[in-house]
Amino acid sequence: MPKGYLVGHFTLTDKARFMGEYGTKVVAILEECGGKVLVRGGPVAYREGETADIEVVVEFPDSEAAQQCLQSEAYRAIKAGRTDNSSGRLVIVDGV
């Protein structure tokens, strides 16, 4: 079974609230679900299309684990901190 990857590209509309309500809490939740943060922020050397303030890649044992994490009570409790204070994409893809 291939690993699952949670990939996010976020443009922050309220950085302080995003970080306080979501950014400082999400890593612990992802790790509790079996996720391993591979990329979180940092400079982007090459980019096409829309820009973002934060790029994120999280590896999970499989896509189902990533789905379950996003549906967990712990994640749902902080989700508004992301959706209310940023725009962008959050997708789950299978590895090869």
Legacy VTK file of the C-alpha trace (Angstrom):
# vtk DataFile Version 3.0
C-alpha trace
ASCII
DATASET POLYDATA
POINTS 96 float
0.000 0.000 0.000
1.498 3.407 -0.963
2.081 6.124 1.581
-0.343 9.023 1.671
0.752 12.634 1.478
-1.107 15.649 2.779
-0.032 18.660 0.698
-1.018 22.207 1.575
-0.450 25.593 -0.054
-1.747 28.450 2.106
-1.872 32.207 1.745
-2.344 33.777 5.156
-5.018 36.430 5.645
-4.325 36.820 9.392
-0.915 35.387 10.255
-1.150 35.947 14.021
-4.491 34.178 14.338
-3.458 31.412 11.910
-0.365 30.661 13.977
-2.108 30.986 17.345
-5.222 29.003 16.507
-3.757 26.446 14.074
-0.038 26.625 13.338
1.156 26.046 16.898
-1.176 23.068 17.392
-1.392 21.169 14.125
1.983 19.373 14.135
1.226 17.535 17.382
-2.127 16.390 15.998
-0.618 15.227 12.705
2.063 13.280 14.561
-0.532 11.671 16.856
-2.225 10.412 13.680
1.003 8.872 12.381
1.984 11.808 10.175
5.551 12.942 9.626
6.047 16.563 8.601
8.465 16.626 5.652
8.041 20.263 4.576
6.662 23.190 6.545
7.425 26.657 5.263
10.836 27.720 4.099
11.857 29.409 0.884
10.592 28.094 -2.440
13.260 28.103 -5.130
10.948 27.556 -8.118
7.246 28.137 -8.425
4.630 28.281 -11.162
1.051 29.427 -10.688
-0.323 31.070 -7.579
2.063 31.912 -4.759
1.522 30.957 -1.133
2.944 31.942 2.237
3.277 28.394 3.548
3.914 25.111 1.753
3.363 21.884 3.709
3.962 18.195 2.971
3.075 15.542 5.554
3.711 11.828 5.016
1.244 9.273 6.412
1.358 5.473 6.356
-1.399 5.632 3.695
-4.090 7.976 2.377
-6.695 6.519 4.707
-4.619 7.564 7.734
-4.429 11.113 6.360
-8.210 11.164 5.790
-8.870 9.869 9.295
-6.590 12.527 10.760
-8.473 15.343 9.028
-11.729 13.874 10.310
-10.471 13.429 13.875
-12.011 15.387 16.722
-8.649 16.964 17.543
-8.132 18.265 13.999
-11.711 19.447 13.621
-11.255 21.452 16.847
-8.507 23.593 15.234
-9.569 23.536 11.574
-11.318 26.927 11.733
-7.991 28.461 12.727
-6.781 27.532 9.238
-9.905 28.101 7.180
-10.802 31.432 8.831
-7.301 32.866 8.534
-5.956 31.595 5.223
-6.909 30.584 1.731
-5.432 27.837 -0.361
-5.480 24.119 -1.003
-5.158 21.042 1.131
-5.051 17.757 -0.778
-4.274 14.111 -0.067
-2.373 12.152 -2.688
-1.007 8.615 -2.872
2.726 8.094 -3.142
4.273 5.958 -5.840
LINES 1 97
96 0 1 2 3 4 5 6 7 8 9 10 11 12 13 14 15 16 17 18 19 20 21 22 23 24 25 26 27 28 29 30 31 32 33 34 35 36 37 38 39 40 41 42 43 44 45 46 47 48 49 50 51 52 53 54 55 56 57 58 59 60 61 62 63 64 65 66 67 68 69 70 71 72 73 74 75 76 77 78 79 80 81 82 83 84 85 86 87 88 89 90 91 92 93 94 95
